[in-house]
Amino acid sequence: MTYNDIVSYYLYLGQFPEKHRKSQVHLLLGPCPELNFTFSVLEASQIEVIAQNAKMCYNFDMKRVILKCRLKSRDAFEEKLSDIDLDFSPIYWLHDRIYIPKNYRPHSNFPRLIMRTEMKAVDKPPKYYLILKRHIEDSGVDIVETTIVQDYESVVRIIFQLGFKLASEISRRRQDLVMGQGTNIYLDKLERDPHYYAKIESNLDEGDSVTEARDDLRKTFATLGESNYIDSAYFEL
């Protein structure tokens, strides 16, 4: 995780109100040798340039349409995909720690940060990621950004300093497949939940219609015999 990553997350999370951009902006991130920076004061114009160069501040690469279903039958769902030569990956394990702002309210455009542990093979070390997610209710778009984490505990301390709190921990077994360019299906089995869930994520390019993209995902699920849509995040179920 880099200095640019942190600045971009800070910008996106709304820590720099418009009225403060006319003067200097303080990055209250504290000393952090692992990330190679300390307390900093930057001109707002400098921060904008850094975020633009990092290509992480609300750009089109971050925008996705996501649709999730609780499956009636995992076997039937997989069989229909296999019939069109689409097969899921081997099962791997994920553990997410979900952090939310202290004033978080569901379905209110609030961001959340996820510290993810991913283990795809028992003979290989796990990988760690920091994921930013924010669902924009008015548009139906999800903003998603992911960065690799080298120092897990340092990033967690930064998350708490940003004013987030730990809301939940979710473990699950996951399989995935690529349906097409920018479109993926995930098959999830949560711990302590008897159901299977399928999620389709489709990246949006500039000029794409959110309504058309969402309709396409609904048609895909309908073709696969599923329609029990879930609007909440896993930690809210």
Residue pairs with C-beta under 8 A, 6 or more apart in sequence:
1 35
1 130
1 147
1 148
1 149
1 150
1 151
1 155
2 35
2 54
2 147
3 35
3 36
3 37
4 50
4 51
4 53
4 54
4 56
5 54
5 56
5 130
5 147
6 27
6 29
6 35
6 37
6 158
7 27
7 47
7 50
7 51
7 54
8 50
8 51
8 54
8 56
8 57
8 145
9 56
9 132
9 145
10 16
10 27
10 29
10 162
11 47
11 48
11 51
11 57
12 51
12 56
12 57
12 58
12 111
12 132
12 134
12 143
12 145
13 111
13 132
13 162
15 162
16 25
16 44
16 47
20 44
21 44
22 44
23 44
24 41
24 42
24 43
24 44
25 41
25 42
25 43
25 44
25 47
26 39
26 40
26 41
27 39
27 40
27 41
27 42
28 39
28 161
29 37
29 39
29 40
29 158
29 161
30 38
30 39
30 158
30 161
31 38
31 39
32 38
32 154
32 158
34 150
34 151
34 154
35 151
35 154
35 158
42 50
51 57
55 61
56 62
56 145
58 143
60 204
60 205
60 206
61 203
62 143
62 144
62 145
63 141
63 142
63 143
63 203
63 204
64 141
64 142
64 143
64 144
64 201
64 202
64 203
64 204
65 140
65 141
65 142
65 201
65 202
65 204
65 210
65 213
65 214
65 217
66 142
66 199
66 200
66 201
66 202
67 199
67 200
67 214
67 217
67 218
67 221
67 229
68 197
68 198
68 199
68 200
68 229
68 230
68 231
69 197
69 198
69 199
69 221
69 226
69 227
69 228
69 229
69 230
70 195
70 196
70 197
70 228
70 230
71 77
71 195
71 196
71 197
71 198
71 226
71 228
72 225
72 226
72 228
74 187
74 196
76 225
77 187
77 196
77 198
77 224
77 225
77 226
78 88
78 187
80 223
80 224
80 225
81 87
81 88
81 177
81 185
81 224
86 177
86 179
86 185
87 177
88 175
88 176
88 177
88 185
88 187
89 175
89 176
89 177
90 120
90 175
91 173
91 174
91 175
92 118
92 119
92 120
92 121
92 173
92 174
92 175
93 118
93 119
93 120
93 171
93 172
93 173
93 174
94 116
94 117
94 118
94 119
94 170
94 171
94 172
94 173
94 174
95 116
95 117
95 169
95 170
95 171
96 114
96 115
96 116
96 117
96 169
96 170
96 171
96 234
96 235
97 114
97 115
97 116
97 156
97 166
97 168
97 169
98 112
98 113
98 114
98 166
98 167
98 168
98 169
98 170
98 233
98 235
99 112
99 113
99 114
99 115
99 159
99 160
99 164
99 165
99 166
99 167
100 110
100 112
100 113
100 164
100 165
100 167
101 110
101 111
101 163
101 164
101 165
102 163
102 164
102 165
103 110
104 110
104 112
104 167
106 232
106 236
107 135
107 137
107 231
108 137
109 134
109 135
109 136
109 137
110 134
111 132
111 133
111 134
111 143
112 132
112 133
112 134
112 164
112 167
112 233
113 130
113 131
113 132
113 133
113 159
113 162
113 164
114 129
114 130
114 131
114 132
114 133
115 128
115 129
115 130
115 131
115 149
115 152
115 155
115 156
115 159
116 128
116 129
116 130
116 131
117 126
117 127
117 128
118 126
118 127
118 128
118 129
119 126
119 127
120 127
127 148
128 148
128 149
128 150
128 152
129 146
129 147
129 148
129 149
130 146
130 147
130 149
130 155
131 144
131 145
131 146
132 143
132 144
132 145
132 146
133 142
133 143
133 144
133 233
134 142
134 143
135 141
135 142
135 143
136 142
136 143
139 210
140 210
140 211
140 214
141 204
141 210
142 201
144 201
149 155
167 235
168 235
170 190
170 191
170 234
170 235
171 190
171 191
172 188
172 189
172 190
172 191
172 234
173 188
173 189
174 186
174 187
174 188
174 189
175 186
175 187
176 184
176 185
176 186
176 187
177 184
177 185
178 184
179 185
179 200
179 220
182 202
182 203
182 205
183 200
183 201
183 202
183 203
184 200
184 201
185 198
185 199
185 200
186 198
186 199
186 200
186 201
187 196
187 197
187 198
188 196
188 197
188 198
188 199
188 234
189 196
189 197
190 197
190 234
190 237
193 237
197 230
197 234
198 221
198 224
198 226
200 217
200 220
200 221
202 213
202 216
202 217
204 210
204 213
218 229
221 227
221 229
230 237
